[in-house]
Amino acid sequence: MNNGSSQSNLRQRVVEAAEAVLERDGSIGPLELLQKMGFLHPAHVEGWRKGNEYYPFLEKWIQVGPEKFRKTLRHFEEWVKGRGLQPIEASYTRRGPAGTEELRVTNDGHPQQEKFYRTHYAPADLSKRKSTSLAAKLNRPPDLVVFIKVGEEGNCSECGAPLLQGDHLLMEKGQPLCLTCADLEQLVFLPSGDMALTRRARKHSPLSAVVVRFNRSRKRYERQGLLVAEQAIAKAEAECTADAPERAAARARAALLRKDEDREFIDALTNKILELFPRCPSAEARDIAEHTGLRSSGRVGRSAAGRKLDDTAVELAVIAHIRHTHTKYDELLMNGVSRLDARAQVRDSIDYVLQDWRA
Ligand SMILES: [Zn+2]
């Protein structure tokens, strides 16, 4: 019985992990499942995909006992069958200076095993266009990445040329290469900033690399631009000049539309506040609505859910307004009273105003 319940427990975990990945990515393969289950650390997968020398193959980083591994895959197969998903084959490659390299998951590279790991599953009812673009995504090698040197000076691991701060370099199996040795010297740097220009230059360049620099205070790599062929930039610039007026007009239309939407939202919210709180001064209702509209005009609040005018959300906005303008709350906070204590101290005053406005 114990065995039976731990079995169904594992099945449950597999199903939940698989559903979550499918929802997130639109497809799922064995490697994504194993990562979601915690049997394979994403850092190992990333190192392997980037061609790090410590990861000649990936299998040995899968950390789960053979019995549990087998059961996990069986539950996964059952789930795939039950959901009626369609297989889409991915490829695991990396873009290196010498071209595209195949990556293998298993040590011996057994074709059937490799194919198993490459096979992803997606909903069977995807449109033709969507499944084509999904297959393209699953088969696209990761970008070639060029780093801007920020650390101590070093040397190219092949020709020995000095690599100074600010220089571009490529990491090849954990070793730095100058752009000449990496066969990228013919490319030129296009800084980030103009999205249309970047997109087009990349499309026209037979070879391109993403340029990143490590930001020490933020502890992350930040994209600085692209290395692309010079003629690709020229071509992209010509295209951008040709349709610049159209693109500017499209941007202006989008901004106007947003403004209209914002105004409508604020009007509706003001009315809603006055409906729930008839004795609230209308100028204040307008203030609350504008403040809420402003706050929710960010990325999150633009969603339909974020802008829904349900009573609770409206009441919370009103309470926040009262707290900051009709009580000593802000003053208490400034004097070092903790947020929870300050809230407790002003609760009665807020209730008093709410009652008054409701009546
Ligand atoms: Zn070199």
Residues whose N, C-alpha, C, O or C-beta is under 5 A from the ligand:
A	BS01	ZN	C156 E158 C159 G160 A161 C178 C181
